[in-house]
Amino acid sequence: MDARGIIARVRDGEPLSEAELSWFAKGLASGAVTDAQAGAFAMAVLLNGVTTPERVGLTRAMRDSGKVLTWDLPGPVLDKHSSGGIGDCVSLVLAPALAACGAYVPMISGRGLGHTGGTLDKLESIPGYRTQVGISELKAITAQIGCAIVGASADIAPADRRLYAVRDVSGTVESVDLITASILSKKLAAGLEALVLDVKVGSGAFMKTLDEAEDLARALVETAQGAGCMTTALITDMSQPLVGAAGNALEVIEVMETLTGTGVTPALWDITCALGGEVLALGGLADDAGDGARRIARALERGDAALKFGEMLAELGGPLDFVERWPDRLPAAPVIQEVVDDEGGIVQAIDGEALGLAIVALGGGRRREGDRINPSVGLSEIAGLGEDIGAGQPLALVHAASEEDAEAAAAAVLAAFRLGDSVPEIPPLVHQRILR
């Protein structure tokens, strides 16, 4: 086999065999496939698409390009993945809640992408937390605590790491087929028995329309199930930030308030329970999704999830007393500025992507690979859809490193809100459930 022949087959709409896909994935991992060839392959897939069996084959091939974890545990190995949004900190609440319900969660997570935040970046706002560990340590912590949220090691799906980097600079990120194979190759390499997917739709998501979100959700579910992992997906709303804050340390505050019961955000609680209920049912730890959701709620209410979160942090280098003293352990920005609309009104719409880009400009995300993140910056007390904001009342608070940064962010945030006189229709938190 050779890369040129495989690329030509995709270009001409001819099907690829599992052997060809496996060869190409191994070539990506080893370097036998050049960057130019990887880019050509990605562009051909973007323009022509592939069949469901080919997507399954590509996902398996990328999964098998590195180590695939195996487990011998007294409970099911479960996980969740989100397609990304603003103020989406569900993973930090759900992983310990699942562990408190008897599941084992080796959650291999990512960093911020574009305007959306990253789970690893949020965790790294906690002093000492290590997101990069070897496979043996990941397995040991998962077995001992029940959950570990870390980044992918070099041994996990190396073909995806290579292809993703090429896609990022070749204008092929948007391919549903490649998005699906990228997400699932890493998740399935963790040796999961069941997976729940949170596919976001709305102004703060990558998928702006329900049709786009449904296409991605169905591709993910079909491919994961075709690769042997029981999976469901919920299409959830991202027409406004999920919680009232966006930015790394600021979202950890929301997480800790929910875990400790000191300031529960209803949307975060409800989405966590809904996603957890789905995957507990798939893993056999609940009779159905409703029963699973109730079990997740009990783990949160009783403080069991908070206890698991603290144990995980301690094993991964975080403060031993973080659950008890988290307000003293998180970084804070030196400048806080209100974002004010002089006339006020009812919040009609929020451009979530614009809010995310404002946070990136503050230093809370990356413009290019290798950029350092300021964990303290971001937005808090963000007004929600339908909220009546009086003249001179703040739409949000900007947390910034300097007065100049705060002024620029405030202008961007103000432009992201549309105010009016009427109460808008508020979208449902869960739009749709995709089973297959």
N, C-alpha and C positions, 0 to 999 in steps of 0.2 A: 504494500500500500504506500501511497504518498499523499502529502497534504494537497498538492495541486489537483489531483484527481478527485479527492473528497470535496474540495471547495467547488469544483466544476459541477459535481453532481447536485449540490445544494443550489447553486446558481441556476441550473437547468431544471430544477424541480423534480429531480430523480430521488427516490428514497434511499436512505443510508441504512446499512445493516448494523446490528449491534457490534459486530467485529470492527467495522470502520469507525464507529463512534468511540469505541474503546481505544483503538489505535490513536485516534486524534487526541483524546483526553490524556493519554499517556505521553504523547508528544508535547502537549502543552506543559505538563508537569516537568518533563525532562529537559525542555528547551529544544527538542528536535523540530518542533513547529515554530517558525519564526514569528516575530511580532506582526510583520506584514501579512503573513498567512492567517494568523489568528484574527486580525482585523478584517481580512477579506471574508473569512468564514462567518464572523459576526454580522457583517453587512449583508451577506447572502441570506442568513437566517432572518434578519430583520425585514428584508424586502420580500422574501418568498414564504417565510414561515416553515414549520415542519409539522408532521402529523403527530397525533398523540403518542403512538408507539415510539416514534423517533425521539420525542421529548422525554419520554420515560427512559429510553436507552441512553440519551445524553446525560440525564440526571444520574443514572446508575454509574455510567462511565466516569463522570466527574467525582462522584462519591468514592468510587473504587480507585481513584488515582492516588489516594493516600491511605492512612490508617482508618479502619472502621471499628468503632468500639464495640466490645461485647460485654455483657453484664451477667452476674449471677447474684441477684438481689431478692429479698423477700417481698418486693412490691414492683409494680409496673414502672417502666422508664418512660416519662411523659415530657412534653415540652409545648411551648407556644411561640408563635412568631407573628410580629406585626409588620405591615408594609410601610409604616412610618407616618408620623404626623406631628402636630404641635402640642406640647404639654402631655405627651403620651408616655407616662411612666408606669404603665401597667405591669411590666415584667418584674419590677422591683417589689411589687406587692404580691403578684401571683405566684412567683416561684416559691417563696417561703410558705405561702398558704397551701400550695399543692403538697409540699413536703410535710406540713403539719397534718395533712389528710392521708398520709401513708404512701405518697408517690415519691419517685426519685427523679430529680430534674437536673440533668447536665445541660444547662442553658448556654449554648454557644451564641454569643451576641455580637453586634457590630457597633461601629462608631457612627457619628452623624453623617448624613448624606444629603447634599444640597441644603435645602431649607429645614430639613427635619433633624431632630436631635437623635443622639445615639445612646444606647443603654450603657455602654462601657464608659463614655465620657461622663455620664451622670454619676456612676459609681466611683470614678476617679476623683470626683470632688470630695469624697470622703478620705481624710488623711490616711495614707499607708495602704489603701486597698490595692491589691495586685490583680490586674485583669489578665495577665499573661502567665499561664502555668503549663507545665507539661501534662501529657495524657495521664501518667500515673498519678499525679497529684489531683487532677480533676476527678479521676475515678475514686480516689481515696476520700476526698472531701464529700463527694456526692453520696458515697456509701455511708459515711459517718453522720453527716448532717441531714442529708436528704435533698440538698440543692447546692449548686455552685453556678454562679453567673460569671462567665469568663469569655475571653476572645478565642478565636480559632488559633490553634498552634500551627506551626509550619507543616505538620504531618497531616492536617485535616484538609481534605479537598484541595490540594495544591493546584490542580488544573483550573479550579474556579478562581483562585487568587490571581493566576496569570491572565485568564480570559477577562476577568473583571477589570483589571488595570488597563487592558487594551480597549475594552468597551468604553471606559471612562473618557478616553482621548480620541475615539474614533466615531462618535456620534451614534452609538448603537445601544446605549443604556436602555432605551424605551422598549426593546423587543420583549414581548410577554413570554415567548419561549425561553429566551436567555435569562430573564428575571426569574422565571420558575426554576430552571435548572440550577441557577446560582443559589437561590434561597434553600432549595431542598437538598442539594448535594451536601451542604454543610450540616443541615439538620439531620439528615439520614445517616451521615457518618458518625453521629453521636449514638447510634444504636437504639433509636427510639422504637417504642411499641405503639405509641399513639401521639398525634400532634393536632393542636387546634390553631387555626390561622385567623388573625385579626386583620382583615383587608379594609383599609380606611378609604373613605370617599368624601370629597368636598374640597373647599378652598385651601385647607391646610395639608391635604394629602397629595400624593403623586397622581392618583386617579381622581380626576375632577368630576366625572359623571358616573352615575350608577351603572351604565352599560360597560364602561371601562373597568370598573371595580368588579363587576360580575364576570367579565371575561377573564380577569386575572385570578379571581377566586376559583372559578371552575377549572382553569388550567392547573392551578396548584393542587386542588383536591384530586382531580383525575390523575395527575402525575404521581403524587405521593401514594395514592392507593395502588396505582399501577406498579410502583416500586416496592410495595409490600408493607406500607405504613398506614394504619387506620387514621383517617383525617377528616375533620369537618372545618368549615370556615364560616365566620360571621362577618358580614359587611357592616361596618359601624361608622357612625357619623364623625366627620372632621370638618364641619362647616364652621366650627369654633374650637378653640383649644379645649382639650379634654378636661384639664384642671385650670385653676385660675392663675397659674404661673407657667412660665416657659423659660428655660435656662437650666443649666446643670444642677448647681446647688439648690436653686429655688425649687426645682421639681423634687429633689430629695426631701426638702422640707414638707412638701405635700404628701410624699410617701410616708414619712415618719408620723405626720399627723393622722393619717389614715390607719397605719399599723397600730399606733398607740391609742387611737380613739380620741385624740385631743382636738381634732378639727376635720372630720370626715368630709371629703368631697363626694357628693352622691354619684356623679357620673363615673368617677374612678372606681368607687365601690361596686356599682352595678355592672360595669364592663368586666371587672375582675371576677365577679361571681358568675357572670354569664359564660365567659371563656373557660373558667375553671370547671364549671359544671359540665360543659361539653367534653372536656378532655378526661375528667374523672369518670364519666360514663363510658367513654371509649376504652379506658384502661381497666374497667371492671371494678372500680372503687365506689361507684354509685349506681343506683338502679336506672336512672335516666338523668338528663341534663338538669331538670328541676331539682332532683335530689342532690346532685352534685353541687349546684349553686348554693343550696342550703348548707351543705357541709363546708364550703369555702367561707360563707358568712359566719358560721360558728367559729372557724379557725381564726378569723379576724376579730370577732367579738370577744373571744376568750383570751386574746393575746398570744395564742400559740404561734401564729404567723410571725409576730414581732420577735418572739423568742428564737425562732428558726433564723430570721434575718440577722439577729445579733450574733448567733453562733457561726453563721456563714461568714460574716464580716471578720470575726475574730480569726477564723482559719485562714482567711485571705489577706491578713495583715492590717485590717482596720482596727479602730480603738475598741478595747474590750468593753468599755462602758458606753458605747455609742447609743444604744437604745434608751439608756437612762439620761444621757447628757448630750444628745444630738444638737440642741441649739448652740452649745458651746464649741462644737467640733467642726462646724461647717464654715467655709470662708464667706465673708460679706463684702460687697462692693462699697467703696468709699463715697460714691455719689448716688443719691436717690432723687429722682425728679418726677413730678406728676405730669401726665399727659392730659391736657385740658382742652375741651371744645367750648369756646366762649358762649355758644348759643344753646348747647345741650340738645337732648332729644332721645328718642327710643332707638336702641341699636337695631338696625335693619339687616345689616350684613357685615361680615368681618373677612378680610382677605388674610387668611391664615398663612399663606406662603409669604406675603409681605412681612408679617410679624416674624416669621422664621428668619428671613433674610436680614431683618433689622437686628436680630440677636447675633447672627453671624458677623455683621458689621461691628457690633460691640466687642467682638472677640470671643463670643460664646460658641462659635463653630469655625470650620475651616474653609478658607477660600481655595487653598491648594494643599496637596498632601504634605504632611510634615509641619503644618502650622501648629503653634502652641495654642491651647485653649485657656481662656480665663474662666475658671469654674464659677466665679461669683456673679457674673453679669447676666442680664436677662430682663424679664418682665414679671411683675407680680400684680395681684389684684386686678386682673384683666376683666373688663366688663363682658357680660355674656349677651347672646342674642335675646332681644325682647326686654332688656333692662332699660329702665327709664333713668337717664343721666341728666341731672339738673345742670343748669348753666353754671360753669365754674367748677363742677365736680369732675374728678379724674376718671378717665377711661382706663388707665393703667398706671403703674409706677415703673419707671425705667431704673434699672440698677446698672451703673456704668463705672468705668475706671477713671473718667475725667468729665468735667463739665462740658467740654466740647463734644465728646462722644454722646453724652446724655442729650444734648440739644439736637444732634443729628438723628438719634434714635427716636426722640419724641416726635419730630416732624414726620418720620416714616410711619410710626405707629398711628398718629392722628390720621394720616392719609389712608390707612388700612381700614378705618371704620366708616361706615355709612349710617348716618342718623336720619330719623324722620319722625313723623307724627303718629304713625299707626303701629300696631303690634304685629310683627311678622309671624308667619307660620314657622314654628320650631320643628326642625326635622327630628324623627325618632332616633334614639341612641343606637338601636340595632335596626338596620334596614332589611336585612335578609339573612337567611341561614342556608348555606350550600352544603349538601350532603354528598353529592356526586356529580 
